[in-house]
Amino acid sequence: MSVAELQDAEDAELIIAVLAGNNKAFDELFNRYQRAMLTVAQQIVRNPADAEDIVQDAFLLAFEALPQLDNLNRFGAWLHSITRNRALRYMKRASRIQLHEDDDDELQIPAEQNTTDPAMILVKESTHEAIRDTIDALPTDFQEVIKLYYWVDMPQKRIADFLSLPLTTVKWRLHKAKDMLKTLLEKRGYGDILSF
């Protein structure tokens, strides 16, 4: 398969290619789901470095168990479950240890423009922090959908597969999350910063 064919292939086609020994197909699956898996892991462990380790571990586990996957069309949902379970297991083991939380890197919100003006940098940072805090105030189901859609750039259909939800539920949660986010931001004095 060419690179373009790999990128256009459905998950099931890529899995069949991986099982046949095509490493490039595995790379495509990894590239396709890595950011979404990081989002899931970071929501649980709140530490980017630990989340990356969890994603690597989850992908290795998934690769080893791939021959046992019964429904190839449910790969995204299966991978989501593995990632969530690995992150929860990590937190259970780490609960006996005092962890340092580093929320600064929890979400990377792209800057609209680069600037060297310290006042503008401060305004952008406080705006980004307000958005992160407001999203974190949403119920978890809505946080997940909005983060996957806007920051991972995952299409709604893939979000539905990844979260094992009907597409209509994903669309509803996304719509409802945007409404809640807008309302909360308006209450916090940031109502004019979103354009959706």
C-alpha positions in Angstrom: 0.0 0.0 0.0 1.2 3.5 -0.8 1.2 6.3 1.8 -1.9 7.8 0.2 -3.7 4.4 0.3 -2.7 3.9 3.9 -4.1 7.3 4.9 -7.4 6.7 3.0 -7.8 3.1 4.3 -10.4 2.2 6.9 -9.2 0.9 10.2 -10.2 -2.7 9.4 -8.1 -2.6 6.2 -5.1 -1.3 8.1 -5.5 -4.0 10.8 -5.5 -6.7 8.1 -2.3 -5.2 6.6 -0.7 -5.1 10.1 -1.6 -8.7 10.7 0.0 -9.5 7.3 3.2 -7.8 8.5 2.9 -4.3 7.1 4.7 -2.0 9.6 3.7 1.1 7.7 0.0 0.2 8.3 0.8 0.0 12.0 2.5 3.5 11.8 -0.7 4.9 10.2 -2.9 3.5 12.9 -0.6 5.0 15.5 -0.6 8.4 13.8 -4.3 8.2 13.5 -5.0 7.6 17.1 -2.0 8.9 19.1 -3.4 12.4 19.8 -6.8 11.1 20.9 -5.1 8.5 23.2 -3.0 11.2 24.7 -6.1 13.3 25.4 -7.7 10.4 27.2 -4.6 9.5 29.2 -4.0 13.2 30.1 -7.5 13.6 31.4 -6.9 10.8 33.9 -3.2 11.3 34.9 -2.8 15.0 34.4 0.8 14.7 33.5 1.9 14.8 29.8 5.1 12.7 30.2 3.1 10.0 32.1 0.4 10.2 29.5 2.9 9.6 26.7 4.2 6.5 28.5 0.7 5.2 29.0 -0.1 5.7 25.3 3.1 3.8 24.3 2.2 1.0 26.7 -1.4 0.9 25.4 -0.3 0.7 21.8 2.2 -2.1 22.5 -0.5 -4.0 24.4 -3.0 -3.4 21.5 -0.4 -4.6 18.9 0.2 -7.8 20.9 -3.5 -8.4 21.3 -4.5 -7.4 17.7 -5.0 -11.0 16.5 -7.7 -11.5 19.2 -9.7 -8.4 18.1 -13.1 -9.8 17.0 -14.6 -6.8 15.4 -12.1 -4.9 13.3 -14.5 -2.0 12.9 -14.4 -1.4 16.6 -10.6 -0.8 16.8 -11.0 2.8 17.9 -13.3 1.9 20.8 -11.1 -1.0 21.8 -8.0 1.2 21.8 -9.9 3.8 23.8 -10.7 1.2 26.4 -7.1 -0.1 26.6 -5.8 3.5 27.0 -8.3 4.4 29.7 -7.7 1.1 31.6 -3.9 1.6 31.4 -4.2 5.2 32.7 -6.5 4.1 35.5 -4.1 1.3 36.5 -1.3 3.8 36.5 -3.3 6.1 38.8 -4.2 3.2 41.1 -0.5 2.3 41.5 0.6 5.9 41.8 -2.1 6.7 44.4 0.3 5.7 47.1 2.9 8.2 45.9 2.5 12.0 46.0 2.4 13.1 42.4 3.2 16.6 41.2 0.5 18.0 39.0 1.6 20.1 36.0 -1.5 21.5 34.5 0.3 24.0 32.4 0.9 21.5 29.6 -2.5 19.8 29.9 -3.9 21.4 26.8 -2.0 23.2 24.1 -4.2 25.9 22.6 -2.7 27.2 19.4 -1.9 30.9 19.5 -3.6 33.0 16.9 -0.5 35.1 16.2 3.1 35.2 17.5 3.9 38.3 19.5 6.7 39.6 21.6 4.7 42.2 23.4 4.7 41.0 27.1 1.2 42.5 27.7 -0.3 40.6 24.7 1.5 37.4 25.8 -0.1 37.8 29.3 -3.5 38.4 27.8 -3.2 35.3 25.6 -2.0 33.1 28.4 -4.8 34.2 30.7 -7.4 33.6 27.9 -6.0 30.2 27.2 -6.0 29.4 30.9 -9.7 30.5 31.1 -10.6 28.2 28.2 -8.8 25.3 29.7 -10.3 25.8 33.1 -13.8 26.2 31.6 -13.5 23.1 29.5 -12.3 21.2 32.6 -15.4 22.4 34.4 -17.6 20.7 31.9 -18.9 17.1 32.7 -16.4 14.5 31.5 -18.5 13.2 28.7 -18.6 16.7 27.1 -15.0 17.4 27.9 -13.9 14.3 26.0 -15.9 15.1 22.8 -14.9 18.8 22.7 -11.2 18.1 23.2 -11.1 15.3 20.6 -13.0 17.4 18.1 -11.2 20.7 18.5 -7.7 19.9 19.8 -7.1 16.5 18.3 -9.0 17.4 15.1 -10.7 14.1 15.1 -13.8 13.8 12.8 -17.1 13.2 14.5 -17.4 9.7 13.0 -14.0 8.7 14.4 -14.9 10.1 17.8 -18.1 8.0 17.7 -16.0 4.9 16.9 -13.3 5.8 19.5 -15.8 6.4 22.3 -18.2 3.6 21.3 -21.1 6.0 20.9 -23.7 6.5 18.2 -22.7 9.4 15.8 -25.9 11.3 16.8 -24.8 11.2 20.5 -21.4 12.6 19.6 -23.1 15.4 17.5 -25.5 16.2 20.4 -22.7 16.2 23.0 -20.5 18.5 20.8 -23.4 20.9 20.3 -24.3 20.8 24.0 -20.6 21.2 25.1 -20.3 24.3 22.9 -23.4 25.8 24.4 -22.2 25.1 27.9 -18.7 26.4 27.2 -20.1 29.6 25.7 -22.4 30.1 28.7 -19.6 29.5 31.2 -17.2 31.7 29.4 -19.7 34.5 29.2 -20.2 34.2 33.0 -16.5 34.5 33.4 -16.2 37.5 31.2 -14.8 35.8 28.2 -17.9 35.4 26.0 -16.5 37.2 23.0 -13.4 34.9 22.4 -15.1 31.9 20.8 -16.4 31.9 17.2 -18.3 28.7 17.0 
